[in-house]
Amino acid sequence: MRKRFNSLPLSYKISGIFIVINLLIFIVDLVLILGINRMSVDMEETYRDNRHLNEMLEALEGVQRSMTDYLNSKSTDSLSDYYINEQRYTELTGELAERVTDRTYDRMERNIRKMSAAYLESVSKTIEDKRGRNVEKYRTHYEEASKLYEYIKAYVRSLNEEQFVSNSEKYTTLARNFRKFESFAMIVMFTVMIASAFVITAITRSLIQPLQALAQSADAVTEGQLDAELPKSRSNDEVGRLTTAFGKMMVSIREYIEGQRLSMEKERQMQEKELMMETHLKDAQLKYLQAQINPHFLFNTLNAGAQLAMMEGADRTYEYVQTVADFYRYNVKKQDEPVRIEEEVELVENYIRILNVRFSGDIHYEQHMDERLKDVKMPGMILQPIVENAVNHGIREMGDKGKIWLKVYRDGERVYISVKDNGKGMSPEDIEMLLGGEWKEREVSGDSNGVGMDNVIARLRLFSEREDVIGIYSDGKDTGTEVVINFPYEGK
């Protein structure tokens, strides 16, 4: 039997245990409920005779009252009440005992039944005589009915008191037995619950122990103990088959882990070499760029040229050289330090002025800024690379038809800056690649400051500590492009 049980599927075992235990509890509950209901019915029936006699008294009084009301008023309502009460009283007296027995209660009920029949007959004759206006007869029948009424009422009360005393003793006995049965039921239920808990715990332990052993072996393997002892399969259910399969997998897992370890070690060494080479290459590129020109020497030289142009009266040349000097002075600031929005916007204005000198005023620029936001902090060197990207990849080939709009505004607790052009637009694929960091920047040319869009996006995300800091929108070819950035508003 045990062998057959071990061969059953795990779902059958668990379902079988659940069904058997619940069926046992259901049977015990059913037996106890039936017993309690039976005793409750007996207790409820104890005072049934007393309730019946009380109803009889109420009906008897109703008959007497309605008869008296009719004799006094001779109204239709009182006559209707009489018929209703007479019918009710007849029904109740019809339930009294009629057979001849030695029981005192039966004899009393039989006497009440006979007196009630005589009483109803006298009442009926009284009503008829009253309706026939036979004063002498209805008075005689009325007196007879009244006497029977008093006898019956006294008899019923006497019987009611005797039955109440007897029923009270019976009710006390039933209540005592009911409490004993309740205690017995509680003991039985508690015993069944404890026994069920022990049985379920024992059977569940026998089902769970193989899983626990298998889990311990798996934990040992994950901790690197590949030579850990495997549990033996004692059943043919899902757990047994899983244990067997786990044992067969161990050899291949050991070989696979060892192979992966060697492969990862080699890959790690290669990545370290590539990272070192990339670091050296970037360091060399940086030193090469720094060696090309000294930024401070550059904008100091430009300032000197601006002063010379001013002294010679070349106002446009002075303004141009001064704009270029201001542009480079801003560029040599640390890009990881927050700046004011007003400074970023001024840099864009200088950049547009420089381009318009170079390209004879072909670039049209329009700016709208909420003056309340000019002192809000943002990362440096963000707007100029975006505008530069719009010029180089959007409106460069449009001649004097190209235009750029810059707008600074606030929405809730975020500050938004929009850079929009009417250029050739971007495809959805290019937008997705740019936002996903997969866009390959072209080689930095002489018209670029070297700060790519990927760098702008990365610094914005670091500054805001969230991903949705930039949106790029374009409806397709020749529809223009809009870049909208946002960052936290930290003003008053």
C-alpha positions in Angstrom: 0.0 0.0 0.0 2.8 2.4 0.9 4.6 1.5 -2.3 1.5 2.3 -4.3 1.1 5.6 -2.5 4.7 6.6 -3.3 4.1 6.0 -7.0 1.2 8.4 -7.2 1.7 11.8 -8.6 2.3 14.6 -6.1 -1.0 16.4 -7.1 -3.0 13.2 -6.4 -1.4 12.8 -3.0 -2.1 16.4 -1.9 -5.6 16.4 -3.3 -6.3 13.0 -1.6 -5.1 14.2 1.8 -7.2 17.4 1.5 -10.3 15.5 0.5 -10.0 12.8 3.2 -9.4 15.3 6.0 -12.2 17.6 4.9 -14.6 14.7 4.5 -13.9 13.5 8.0 -14.4 17.0 9.4 -17.6 17.4 7.4 -19.0 14.1 8.8 -18.2 15.0 12.4 -19.7 18.5 11.9 -22.8 17.0 10.3 -23.4 14.6 13.2 -22.9 17.3 15.8 -25.2 19.8 13.9 -27.9 17.2 13.6 -27.7 16.5 17.3 -27.8 20.1 18.2 -30.7 20.8 15.9 -32.6 17.9 17.4 -32.1 19.1 20.9 -33.0 22.7 19.8 -36.3 21.4 18.4 -37.1 19.6 21.6 -36.4 22.7 23.7 -38.5 24.8 21.4 -41.4 22.3 21.6 -41.3 22.3 25.4 -43.5 25.3 25.8 -45.6 24.7 22.7 -48.6 23.6 24.8 -48.4 26.8 26.9 -48.2 29.0 23.8 -51.3 27.1 22.4 -53.2 27.7 25.6 -52.3 31.4 25.7 -53.5 31.7 22.1 -56.7 30.0 23.1 -57.2 32.5 25.9 -56.7 35.4 23.6 -59.2 34.0 21.1 -61.7 33.2 23.9 -61.4 36.8 25.1 -61.8 38.0 21.6 -65.1 36.0 21.1 -66.5 37.3 24.5 -65.4 40.9 23.7 -66.8 40.9 20.2 -70.1 39.4 21.4 -70.5 42.0 24.1 -69.6 44.8 21.6 -72.3 43.5 19.2 -74.9 43.3 22.0 -74.1 46.9 22.9 -73.8 48.4 19.5 -75.2 45.8 17.1 -72.6 47.1 14.5 -71.4 45.3 11.4 -67.7 45.6 12.5 -68.3 43.9 15.9 -70.2 41.1 14.2 -67.4 40.7 11.7 -64.9 40.5 14.6 -67.1 37.9 16.3 -67.0 35.6 13.3 -63.2 36.0 13.0 -62.6 35.3 16.7 -65.1 32.5 16.7 -63.4 30.7 13.8 -59.9 31.2 15.3 -61.1 29.8 18.7 -62.8 26.9 17.0 -59.5 26.0 15.2 -57.5 26.2 18.4 -59.9 24.1 20.5 -59.9 21.6 17.7 -56.3 20.8 18.4 -57.0 19.8 22.0 -57.1 16.1 23.0 -60.3 14.3 22.4 -59.5 10.7 23.2 -60.1 9.2 26.6 -56.9 8.5 28.5 -55.6 8.3 32.1 -53.4 11.4 31.7 -54.7 14.3 33.7 -53.7 16.8 30.9 -55.7 14.9 28.3 -58.8 14.8 30.6 -58.5 18.6 31.2 -58.1 19.3 27.5 -61.2 17.1 26.7 -63.2 19.0 29.3 -62.1 22.4 27.9 -63.0 21.2 24.4 -66.6 20.2 25.5 -67.1 23.4 27.5 -65.8 25.4 24.5 -68.4 23.8 22.2 -71.2 24.6 24.6 -69.9 28.1 25.0 -69.7 28.8 21.3 -73.2 27.4 20.9 -74.5 29.8 23.7 -72.7 32.7 22.1 -74.2 31.8 18.7 -77.7 31.7 20.1 -77.2 35.0 21.9 -76.1 36.6 18.6 -79.1 35.2 16.8 -81.6 36.2 19.5 -80.1 39.7 19.5 -80.5 39.9 15.7 -84.1 38.6 16.2 -84.7 41.2 18.9 -85.7 38.5 21.4 -84.6 40.3 24.5 -85.5 37.6 27.1 -83.8 34.8 25.2 -80.6 36.6 24.3 -80.2 37.7 28.0 -80.6 34.1 29.1 -78.1 32.8 26.6 -75.7 35.7 27.3 -75.6 34.9 31.0 -75.1 31.2 30.2 -72.3 32.1 27.8 -70.7 34.4 30.3 -70.6 31.7 33.0 -69.1 29.2 30.6 -66.6 31.9 29.6 -65.4 32.3 33.2 -65.3 28.5 33.7 -63.3 27.9 30.5 -60.9 30.8 31.3 -60.3 29.5 34.8 -59.9 25.9 33.5 -57.4 27.0 30.8 -55.3 29.0 33.2 -55.2 26.1 35.7 -54.1 23.8 32.9 -51.6 26.3 31.7 -50.0 26.7 35.1 -49.7 22.9 35.6 -48.2 22.4 32.2 -45.9 25.4 32.7 -44.5 23.8 35.9 -44.1 20.4 34.1 -42.6 22.0 31.0 -40.2 24.1 33.1 -38.7 21.0 34.7 -38.5 19.4 31.3 -36.8 22.5 29.8 -34.3 22.6 32.7 -33.4 19.0 32.0 -33.1 19.6 28.2 -31.0 22.8 28.8 -28.7 20.8 31.1 -28.4 18.0 28.5 -27.8 20.7 25.7 -24.9 22.2 27.6 -23.4 18.8 28.1 -23.8 18.1 24.4 -22.2 21.4 23.6 -19.2 20.6 25.7 -19.0 17.1 24.1 -19.2 18.7 20.7 -16.4 21.1 21.5 -14.3 18.3 22.7 -15.0 16.2 19.6 -14.2 19.1 17.3 -11.0 20.0 19.1 -9.9 16.3 19.1 -10.7 16.0 15.3 -8.8 19.3 14.6 -5.7 18.2 16.6 -5.8 14.7 15.0 -6.2 16.3 11.5 -3.3 18.6 12.2 -1.0 15.8 13.3 -2.0 13.7 10.3 -1.5 16.5 7.8 1.8 17.5 9.4 3.1 13.9 9.2 2.0 13.3 5.6 3.2 16.8 4.5 6.6 16.1 6.2 6.9 12.9 4.2 6.2 14.8 1.0 8.4 17.8 1.8 11.5 16.1 3.1 12.7 15.0 -0.3 12.2 18.5 -1.6 14.1 19.9 1.4 16.9 17.5 0.7 17.0 18.4 -2.9 16.9 22.1 -2.1 19.9 21.7 0.3 21.8 20.0 -2.4 21.0 22.7 -4.9 22.0 25.4 -2.3 25.3 23.6 -1.8 25.9 23.5 -5.6 25.1 27.2 -5.9 27.7 27.9 -3.2 30.3 26.2 -5.3 30.2 22.7 -3.6 29.9 20.8 -6.9 30.9 17.5 -5.1 28.0 17.8 -2.6 26.2 14.5 -1.9 22.9 14.2 -3.8 19.7 12.9 -2.1 18.4 9.5 -3.1 15.1 9.1 -4.8 12.5 7.2 -2.6 9.4 7.6 -4.8 8.4 7.7 -8.4 6.4 11.0 -8.2 7.5 14.4 -9.6 9.9 14.9 -6.7 11.6 11.6 -7.3 11.9 12.2 -11.0 13.3 15.7 -10.3 15.9 14.3 -7.9 17.0 11.7 -10.5 17.2 14.4 -13.2 19.1 16.7 -10.9 21.7 14.0 -10.3 22.2 13.4 -14.0 22.6 17.1 -14.7 25.3 17.5 -12.1 28.1 16.0 -14.2 27.3 18.2 -17.2 26.9 21.3 -14.9 30.3 20.8 -13.4 31.9 20.6 -16.8 29.9 23.5 -18.1 30.8 25.7 -15.1 34.4 24.9 -15.4 34.4 25.8 -19.1 32.5 29.0 -18.4 35.0 29.9 -15.7 37.9 29.5 -18.1 36.1 31.4 -20.9 35.1 34.3 -18.6 38.6 34.5 -17.3 40.0 34.9 -20.8 37.3 37.4 -21.7 37.9 39.4 -18.6 41.6 39.7 -19.4 40.8 40.8 -22.9 38.3 43.4 -21.7 41.0 44.8 -19.3 43.4 45.1 -22.1 40.8 46.8 -24.4 39.9 49.2 -21.6 43.5 50.0 -20.9 44.1 50.7 -24.6 41.0 52.8 -24.9 42.0 54.8 -21.8 45.4 55.4 -23.2 44.0 56.4 -26.5 41.6 59.0 -25.0 44.3 60.4 -22.9 46.5 60.7 -25.9 43.7 62.4 -27.9 43.1 64.9 -25.0 46.8 65.8 -24.7 46.9 66.2 -28.5 44.0 68.6 -28.5 45.4 70.5 -25.5 48.7 70.8 -27.3 47.1 72.3 -30.4 45.9 75.5 -28.7 45.8 77.0 -25.2 42.2 78.2 -24.7 43.2 80.9 -22.3 45.8 82.2 -24.8 43.2 82.0 -27.5 40.5 84.2 -25.9 43.2 86.6 -24.5 44.5 87.0 -28.0 41.0 87.6 -29.3 40.4 90.2 -26.6 43.6 92.0 -27.7 42.4 91.9 -31.3 39.0 93.3 -30.2 40.8 96.2 -28.4 42.8 96.9 -31.5 39.7 96.9 -33.7 38.0 99.3 -31.3 41.0 101.6 -31.4 41.0 101.6 -35.2 37.3 102.3 -35.3 36.3 98.9 -36.8 33.1 98.5 -34.7 31.8 95.4 -36.5 35.1 93.7 -36.3 35.4 94.6 -32.6 31.9 93.2 -31.9 32.7 90.0 -33.8 36.0 89.4 -32.2 34.5 90.2 -28.7 31.7 87.7 -29.4 34.1 85.0 -30.3 36.2 85.7 -27.2 33.1 85.5 -25.0 32.1 82.2 -26.7 35.5 80.6 -25.9 35.6 82.1 -22.4 32.3 80.2 -21.6 33.6 77.1 -23.3 36.6 76.8 -21.0 34.4 76.7 -17.9 33.9 73.3 -16.2 31.1 71.6 -17.9 30.1 69.6 -14.7 29.3 72.8 -12.8 25.6 74.1 -13.0 25.1 77.5 -14.8 22.3 79.9 -15.1 19.8 79.5 -18.0 20.6 83.1 -18.9 24.3 82.2 -19.5 23.3 79.3 -21.7 21.0 81.5 -23.8 23.7 84.2 -24.1 26.1 81.5 -25.4 23.5 80.5 -28.1 23.1 84.2 -29.1 26.9 84.5 -29.4 27.1 81.3 -31.4 24.4 82.6 -33.8 26.1 85.9 -34.2 29.4 84.2 -35.1 27.7 82.0 -37.7 25.8 84.9 -39.2 29.1 86.8 -39.7 30.6 83.7 -41.4 27.5 82.9 -43.5 26.3 86.5 -44.2 23.3 86.5 -42.0 21.6 83.4 -43.5 20.5 82.0 -40.1 17.3 83.5 -38.6 17.0 83.1 -34.9 14.0 83.9 -32.6 14.0 83.6 -28.8 11.3 83.6 -26.2 12.3 83.2 -22.5 10.3 83.5 -19.3 12.4 86.1 -17.5 11.5 84.6 -14.2 13.5 81.5 -15.1 16.8 83.2 -16.1 18.5 82.4 -12.8 17.5 78.8 -12.7 20.4 76.4 -12.6 21.1 73.8 -15.4 24.1 71.9 -16.7 26.6 73.9 -18.8 27.2 73.5 -22.5 23.7 72.0 -23.2 21.9 74.4 -25.5 24.8 75.4 -27.8 25.4 71.7 -28.9 21.7 71.3 -29.6 21.6 74.5 -31.7 24.8 73.5 -33.4 23.2 70.1 -34.3 20.1 71.9 -35.7 22.4 74.2 -37.9 24.7 71.4 -39.2 22.1 68.7 -39.7 18.9 70.8 -40.3 19.2 74.2 -41.9 22.8 74.4 -43.2 21.8 73.7 -46.8 18.7 76.0 -46.8 20.5 79.3 -47.3 18.7 82.3 -45.9 15.4 80.3 -45.4 16.7 78.5 -42.3 15.3 79.5 -39.0 15.7 78.5 -35.3 13.3 79.1 -32.4 14.4 78.9 -28.8 11.8 78.9 -26.0 12.2 78.7 -22.2 9.1 78.0 -20.1 8.0 76.3 -17.0 5.3 73.6 -16.5 4.7 72.6 -12.8 7.9 71.6 -11.1 9.9 71.2 -14.4 11.6 73.8 -16.6 11.4 73.1 -20.4 13.6 74.5 -23.1 12.6 73.9 -26.8 15.0 74.3 -29.7 13.1 74.0 -33.0 14.2 74.4 -36.6 12.4 74.3 -40.0 15.1 72.1 -41.6 15.0 68.7 -43.3 13.7 66.8 -40.2 14.7 63.4 -38.8 13.4 59.9 -39.4 11.9 57.9 -36.5 14.8 55.5 -36.7 17.4 58.2 -36.3 15.5 59.7 -33.4 15.3 56.3 -31.7 19.1 55.7 -32.3 20.0 59.1 -30.9 17.9 58.7 -27.7 19.1 55.2 -27.2 22.8 56.2 -27.4 23.3 54.2 -30.6 23.9 57.3 -32.8 27.4 57.4 -34.3 28.6 61.0 -34.3 30.5 62.2 -37.3 34.1 63.1 -36.9 34.4 66.5 -35.2 34.9 69.2 -37.8 36.1 72.7 -37.6 32.5 73.9 -37.2 31.9 71.9 -34.0 32.9 72.4 -30.4 33.3 68.7 -29.9 30.4 68.2 -27.5 28.0 65.5 -29.1 24.3 65.0 -28.4 25.1 61.7 -26.6 27.2 63.7 -24.1 24.3 66.3 -23.7 21.8 63.6 -23.0 24.0 61.8 -20.6 24.7 64.9 -18.6 21.1 65.9 -18.5 20.1 62.5 -17.2 22.7 62.7 -14.5 21.6 66.2 -13.5 17.9 65.3 -13.3 18.4 61.7 -12.1 15.8 60.4 -14.5 15.6 59.1 -18.1 12.8 61.2 -19.7 14.8 64.5 -19.8 14.8 65.0 -23.6 12.3 64.5 -26.4 13.0 64.8 -30.1 10.0 65.4 -32.4 9.8 65.4 -36.2 7.0 64.6 -38.6 9.3 63.4 -41.4 11.3 64.8 -44.3 11.5 68.6 -44.7 9.2 69.1 -41.6 11.8 70.4 -39.2 12.9 69.0 -35.9 12.1 70.1 -32.3 14.3 69.1 -29.3 12.7 69.7 -25.9 14.8 69.2 -22.7 13.6 69.4 -19.2 15.1 69.5 -15.7 13.9 70.2 -12.1 12.7 73.7 -11.2 14.6 74.8 -8.0 13.6 78.4 -7.8 11.7 80.1 -5.0 
